[in-house]
């Protein structure tokens, strides 16, 4: 069986653009002196910036940002034989981001490099609200009062050996959960279950995202983050992006009862509840996984279902350390900290704490696999460690030294290898989880 890894929609565009770009495109190579990108607080970082081109390097500027947000150094680069060198010191557990910029033929170009210092000591800017558990208990009770009312519609899987359905379930306040369900053809018992939750954006679900895992032996439920049909023409989703969902992440940002993420998080909770009712489920293995906003939902689901899950796998998870700028950490999507225009900023900041993935992480009781990109400015690495450091159980964090938010040039393959070739097969087969044997993995917990 060929293992197919899911692609994020944004990556299709990046891949296409890279295919059209000249093979000899001129750029700067930027990297620290440790290939792992991991240092200790108090260490000195030696950066190297090398021009990859046929001509002399163009004038270039550099900026070093603590936590990806606080400028600590900046200036013009001085080159000798096409190479410039910089030295930085980091005195606290945090990240450093080096940005090199120069004027290209049509627009400003940019290259990044990042490091972490004592990452397992990074903490979020704020703790868990005193009534956090009471609030979510009340929301789960509100959901429980709504019958699940599941509807299934059989369809073609597009792959031999897999049964496939579209699925609808009711959610709070007249909304629905919409997704796709797949399993090995004819399997009626003893299947491990897998919930797959989605990254940010407004788009249709692709059948392989559920079908490929089902072909491997999983009972797979893949749900959309929005109350939308899962397979309309792309024009439908474009209209949603231009219209009511143009800034869905900011909807209700100042009111925990109205936040767009309230329905989204409860969708994840109900999806787990549904998988537990399926007769094919083996009653033992139930895993949740996702990327970016899906990673955010993954940590939230593991926190809301501390006794029901077996493991959680989150690549570059969003939504952690919501008050990040107060700890000199650049904020992650959905960046509520800055969504205060026309709102009471104190209300936005307080509301965000009830949806902060780091606060749900404190409730997690299962093993967790996480991928962190050191060049990621969408979900900066300090915010992710602020969340993973709250998890008391076995947590393996795969540091991706040359990765931004996307798997460009295979930069996220170390995480994919751990997730799809090690963790998921072990979980599916009921074997012990493999211990990390890679220099870029940081492990803590039992």
Beta strands, then each sheet from edge to edge (+ up, - down):
strand 1: 27-32
strand 2: 38-39
strand 3: 44-52
strand 4: 60-66
strand 5: 70-76
strand 6: 83-89
strand 7: 94-103
strand 8: 108-117
strand 9: 151-155
strand 10: 162-170
strand 11: 176-184
strand 12: 191-197
strand 13: 218-223
strand 14: 281-291
strand 15: 311-315
strand 16: 367-373
strand 17: 395-400
strand 18: 441-444
sheet 1: 1+ 3- 6+
sheet 2: 2+ 8+ 7- 4+ 5-
sheet 3: 9+ 10- 11+ 13- 12- 14- 15- 16- 17- 18+
end
